[in-house]
Structures are given as structure tokens and as C-alpha cells.
């Protein structure tokens, strides 16, 4: 795999397959390895692009880089697509990646054919945002106090993906994920919670869009039901179709083959119609 200089930084990327381009944008830990199984399942029909987000894993941290606005992350994705000659592409963003995709849709619609958002963590619009933020703050602070940023990241990933998914991660990728703790907690997290698009902005989107959420998060008693709520809100703001994916917040880790088969018909039909 390769690296390329774009938008004032260097991004590691992985490219597979042939056919219409599809971009995957990772959430927390920003690692391209989250998409390996999904990419392998789709590579016979599409050109699949995944990348380590700025300052995460194999993408080096730029000098004097101390803030991570969502718009900058969106600009990175847009410039990467253009530099590799893959625009316009269908893009799929998960979690924080779905928030980055929101900005990408608003700022650079020319590089996209369609967008699929999976559980963007827009906590502020959910029924109990204070409970979400306080529980996350407790998890991070207790993990940091007990074992430093790496333990806090482990607990965060277990909270987001589940213990079984965490244990199943490739050991090298898991080590990279834990190594991204300082960037995520110290730099990225503030920008994630600060970014909220307006109803007016979202109402002007004309790209075909779909918003997805994990079926396991549908019930109000589910740990991450708030992300299901956020997904429904975004779908309503965009006037987009709302679908359910297998599993919960990270189907690319828990149900990669099923996710790939769900995405295949969406990728094929989205560019041809307005959601």
C-alpha cells in the first residue's frame, strides 16, 4: 500500500479492486484496517479506497498540528479522491467518519456520486445528550487514571464495538488503534462534539444519500440507541432513506460480509437516483 501528500499532510491509503470507486471513512482510531474484510468482499466489482486519517496509525502527524476540525478532515478526503483520480465516488462513513462525510457532502459535493452515513454520533440532538457525554467522560477519565491513554482507548473501543469485536481485531491494527489514543482524546474529540450542521445546510444537499443504523441499537434500552436516534435525525434532515444494518455500531467489525452484501445494491443504484 502507499502514502500520498495532500492538503498539507501525508495520508496512508489502501486501494483494492476495479470498477466504480467507493471510499470508506473510518471513525475513532481512523485506521484503514477497519475495512479490510468489507473491501475484500467488494473488490471484484468496485475500486475500494480506505485510508488512515490524518495523524492516525500510518499517516504521520503534521508538524505543529494541534486541532482537528471536521472540515479539515473532509478536505483531506476530498483531496485524496482527486489526487488518486477517483472522484466522483460513493462514500461510506461510520461514526466519526459519518460526521466527516457530512462535511464532505456540504463542502465538496463534486467529488461524490452518493453518500452513505452510518450512525453519526450527533449527541447534541438526542433525547439525553448530557447522559451520553457524561458517560463517555467517565469512561475516558477512569481509563486514563488507571492505565493511561492506551487503556482509555481500549475501553472506548470495547464500549463502541463490543468485547468480541475488540478481541477479534488483528493484533497489529489493535496496537495502532491504541497508539492513536492521544490524537483521538487530546485533539479530535473536541471537534467531533463541536460539529453540528444546520437544518438549512442539510436541506440544500442534492446528492443521493442513505442513512443507516445498527438493528441492535433500535430498542431504547440499547447502549447505543442514541446513535440510532442521531441517524434518524440526520435522515429526516436530509430527506434521505433510512435503513438498518446487521449488528450495532460497527458492522464492519462484527458483520463485515453481511454489510458488504447490504452495500452492494445501494452502491449500484444510489448514483442513479435522488434519495
VENFEN-V872635 format. One line per field, one symbol per residue. phi: phi as a letter, one per 40 degrees, with the letter a starting at -180 (. if undefined). psi: psi as a letter, one per 30 degrees, with the letter a starting at -180 (. if undefined). burial: 1 if it has 24 or more other ideal C-beta (glycine too) atoms within 12 Angstrom, else 0. A space follows every 50 residues. Layout:
BEGIN
phi: ???
psi: ???
burial: ???
END
This chain:
BEGIN
phi: .bbacafgabbcabbbgahdcbbbbccdgfccccbdcccccbccbbcbbb accdgbfccccccgcbbbcdcccccdccccdcccgbccbcbbbbfdcccd cdcccccbcccbcabbbbfccccccccaccccccccccdcccccccagdc cccdccccccbhcccccccddcccccdcccdcccccbcdccccccbcccc cccccbccbbbbaccccccdccdbccccdcccccdcccgbcbbbbcgbcb ccccaccccccccdccdccdccacc
psi: lllkkkhglkkklkklakakkkkkklbkfgkfffgeeeeefffffljkkl ljlkgkcgjlklkgjflikeeeeeeeeeeeeeeghgkklkkkkkbeeeee eeeeeeehffgkflkjkjikiiefglfieeeeeeeeeeeeeeeeeegaee eeeeeeeeeefleeeeffkkeeeeeeeefgeeeeefeeeeeeffjjllee eeffkfkkkkkllkefgekffkehfeeeeeeeeeeeefhlkklklkbcfi ffefheeeeefeeefeeefefflk.
burial: 00010110111111111001111111111111111111101110111111 11111111101000100101111111111111110111111111111111 11111111101111111111111011000001000100110011000011 01111111111100110010001101111110111011101110111000 01001011111111111100001111111111111011011111111111 1111110011011101100110001
END
